[in-house]
Amino acid sequence: MTGTTRSSEGLDARRRKLLFRSWHRGMREMDLILGTFADAEIGALTEIEIDQYEGLLDIPDTKLLPWITGERPIPADQDSPILRRVLAFRQAITF
């Protein structure tokens, strides 16, 4: 069971892959954070945001989770509009 509430129907191949990767990170906490974000937003992301999101998914969970939880500051070279969008989304939802 992935936890996803969104069907990949109607998404192009790249978005379907990102949706899958969002729910299959390796750490359940990251699955929930990025998976729920992808469920809600993947269809509306621009190509630039898709590029940024793809890069975000390449960051290991052990580095990304502390940035998302605020345990560690986000390095300037990793800060991006899509990461800020994920952070804002996380603040707006409750699990």
KOLMAR-403465 format. One record per residue (C-alpha): x, y, z; residue in three letters; residue number from 1. Coordinates in nm, 4 decimals. Each point is the difference from the previous one (the first is absolute). Example, Ala and Ser with C-alpha at 12.3 -4.5 7.8 and 13.67 -1.06 7.14 Angstrom:
REM residues 2
NODE        X        Y        Z zado nuba
NODE   1.2300  -0.4500   0.7800  ALA    1
NODE   0.1370   0.3440  -0.0660  SER    2
This chain:
REM residues 95
NODE        X        Y        Z zado nuba
NODE   0.0000   0.0000   0.0000  MET    1
NODE   0.1437   0.3337  -0.1016  THR    2
NODE  -0.2263   0.2426   0.1803  GLY    3
NODE  -0.0713   0.1943  -0.3163  THR    4
NODE  -0.3474   0.1375  -0.0476  THR    5
NODE   0.0627   0.1190  -0.3542  ARG    6
NODE  -0.0187  -0.2062  -0.3132  SER    7
NODE   0.2812   0.0393  -0.2496  SER    8
NODE  -0.2576  -0.0054  -0.2777  GLU    9
NODE   0.0308   0.3056  -0.2196  GLY   10
NODE   0.3583   0.0755   0.1052  LEU   11
NODE   0.2882  -0.0077  -0.2448  ASP   12
NODE   0.2706  -0.2622   0.0569  ALA   13
NODE   0.2347   0.2370   0.1831  ARG   14
NODE  -0.2688   0.1090   0.2483  ARG   15
NODE  -0.1108  -0.3616   0.0557  ARG   16
NODE   0.3607  -0.0922   0.0821  LYS   17
NODE   0.0338   0.2937   0.2411  LEU   18
NODE  -0.3290  -0.0900   0.1685  LEU   19
NODE   0.1244  -0.3564   0.0497  PHE   20
NODE   0.3400   0.1168   0.1278  ARG   21
NODE  -0.1716   0.2374   0.2440  SER   22
NODE  -0.1788  -0.2912   0.1649  TRP   23
NODE   0.2976  -0.2404  -0.0087  HIS   24
NODE   0.2807   0.1927   0.1675  ARG   25
NODE   0.1127  -0.2543   0.2544  GLY   26
NODE  -0.0935   0.1956   0.3125  MET   27
NODE  -0.3706  -0.0062   0.0790  ARG   28
NODE   0.0147   0.3597   0.1274  GLU   29
NODE   0.1308   0.1192  -0.3364  MET   30
NODE  -0.2546  -0.2159  -0.1839  ASP   31
NODE  -0.2764   0.1806   0.1871  LEU   32
NODE   0.1422   0.3493  -0.0450  ILE   33
NODE   0.0990  -0.0237  -0.3656  LEU   34
NODE  -0.2736  -0.2450  -0.0968  GLY   35
NODE  -0.2827   0.2178   0.1262  THR   36
NODE   0.1633   0.3027  -0.1635  PHE   37
NODE   0.0254  -0.1867  -0.3310  ALA   38
NODE  -0.3582  -0.1252   0.0257  ASP   39
NODE  -0.1230   0.3560   0.0363  ALA   40
NODE   0.2397   0.1897  -0.2271  GLU   41
NODE   0.1670  -0.2201  -0.2628  ILE   42
NODE  -0.2556   0.0731  -0.2698  GLY   43
NODE   0.0308   0.3770   0.0376  ALA   44
NODE   0.3793   0.0362   0.0148  LEU   45
NODE   0.1674   0.1919  -0.2810  THR   46
NODE   0.2900  -0.1518  -0.1938  GLU   47
NODE   0.2455   0.2073   0.2052  ILE   48
NODE  -0.1612  -0.1221   0.3226  GLU   49
NODE   0.0086  -0.3580  -0.1305  ILE   50
NODE   0.3751   0.0386  -0.0621  ASP   51
NODE   0.0473   0.1345   0.3528  GLN   52
NODE  -0.2181  -0.2716   0.1532  TYR   53
NODE   0.1924  -0.2699  -0.1828  GLU   54
NODE   0.3216   0.1426   0.1472  GLY   55
NODE  -0.1605   0.0090   0.3442  LEU   56
NODE  -0.0840  -0.3703  -0.0257  LEU   57
NODE   0.3654  -0.0736  -0.0735  ASP   58
NODE   0.0999   0.1285   0.3463  ILE   59
NODE   0.0338  -0.2844   0.2535  PRO   60
NODE  -0.2684  -0.0155   0.2689  ASP   61
NODE   0.2605   0.0341   0.2748  THR   62
NODE   0.0940   0.3450  -0.1351  LYS   63
NODE  -0.3440   0.1165  -0.1112  LEU   64
NODE  -0.2079  -0.0904   0.3065  LEU   65
NODE   0.1923   0.2262   0.2423  PRO   66
NODE  -0.0453   0.2933  -0.2417  TRP   67
NODE  -0.3722  -0.0634  -0.0305  ILE   68
NODE  -0.0503  -0.0404   0.3738  THR   69
NODE   0.2108   0.3067   0.0789  GLY   70
NODE   0.2532  -0.2042   0.1954  GLU   71
NODE   0.2738   0.1310  -0.2297  ARG   72
NODE   0.0146   0.3113  -0.2189  PRO   73
NODE  -0.0387  -0.0451  -0.3733  ILE   74
NODE   0.3348   0.0567  -0.1705  PRO   75
NODE  -0.0124   0.2995  -0.2338  ALA   76
NODE   0.0978  -0.2120  -0.2992  ASP   77
NODE  -0.2940  -0.2362   0.0648  GLN   78
NODE  -0.2658   0.2618   0.0696  ASP   79
NODE  -0.2538   0.0206  -0.2813  SER   80
NODE  -0.3540   0.1210  -0.0617  PRO   81
NODE  -0.1257  -0.3589  -0.0157  ILE   82
NODE   0.1576  -0.0856   0.3361  LEU   83
NODE  -0.1655   0.3092   0.1469  ARG   84
NODE  -0.3281  -0.1154  -0.1544  ARG   85
NODE   0.0386  -0.3430   0.1633  VAL   86
NODE   0.0721   0.1694   0.3349  LEU   87
NODE  -0.3078   0.2215  -0.0309  ALA   88
NODE  -0.2120  -0.2997  -0.0969  PHE   89
NODE   0.1274  -0.1957   0.2993  ARG   90
NODE  -0.0910   0.2874   0.2326  GLN   91
NODE  -0.3512   0.0154  -0.1452  ALA   92
NODE  -0.0844  -0.3694   0.0478  ILE   93
NODE  -0.0253  -0.2270   0.2984  THR   94
NODE   0.0503  -0.3743  -0.0080  PHE   95
